């Protein structure tokens, strides 16, 4: 049975409820949302999305992103939640998701969220290293993450985690260790965000003083790729890699962008997915006991672009580094993420053809 597609209706509540400023954070820039959200805004946003929904049978979820939802004034929380819950009662929305801090989770809060049929809670974790959490001004420890995660799961919510790579003084090993520590807490889903230097943040001040150097795009792709491998192996869904491209979250060269520096790419998640496919193809080709010249790769139609790579990067690299020509063919019978590779020509065949032509 084909799984229903899920539609997320995002509602941003920037910096509401957040007790402090992390050095990398400017929620207004990250969310693109400048004003306070009220119940009428919830209704307007949800009605707009529902009126433009093409698949009426898809599952639909209202998601309150940004800030720290459970740190908002209780009356304001309930105003927003009740506006969203009204759509659930009328059968127009299936569930609600919120994003918050681990130190703003307790039994009372979770009982309130249950009342409004909240289904998923995402925690901003960022790192499992307490030194790094203190360095970036998070205001909580990893012990808070452990306690909150266990409570969320115990109360029957779906648990999500958000982590960052390339934080100040965070090494590749630190980032990989964060992924390993999160896996132990058994989230259903994770988001991975490479650190960007955003305007009007403490990190921008550090960057301008030469006290912080962001990792490169290639470094970010490699780190995220290894982290994705870990989550995939543990059957934890990676639902996003990198910030969403918006008018003000775009290339630093763009005059309207609030990104000063860092590994930004409008299709960063795609770069990571492409790199994972590249490694998979190379690994399979190396297992052949002959020098391969040309192969045909059959994949699910949805995987074709990832196999080819951004701007055909994977095809170019395979040609340049391994002298292998790739023919990619869509095949709906092949499952997502799987491939079927067939050798079309080896270098032995090629040499034999050359000998025939020269005779």
Secondary structure, 3 states (H helix, E strand, C coil): CCCCCEEEEEEECCCCCCCCCCCCCCHHHHHCCCCCCCHHHHHHHHHHHHHCCCCCCCEEEEEEECCCHHHCCHHHHHHHHHHHHHHHHCCCCCEEEEEEEHHHCCHHHHHHHHHCCEEEEEEEEECCCHHHHHHCCCCCCHHHHHHHHHHHHHCCCEEEEEEEECCCCCCHHHHHHHHHHHHHCCCCEEEEEECEEECCCHHHHHHHCCCCCCCCHHHHHHHHHHHHHHHHHCCCEEEEECCCCCCCCCCCCCCCCCEEEECCCCCHHHHHHHHHHHHHHHHHHHCCCCCEEEEEEEECHHHHHHHHCHHHHHHHHHHHHHCCEEEEEECCCCCCCCEEEEEEEEHHHHHHHHHHHHC
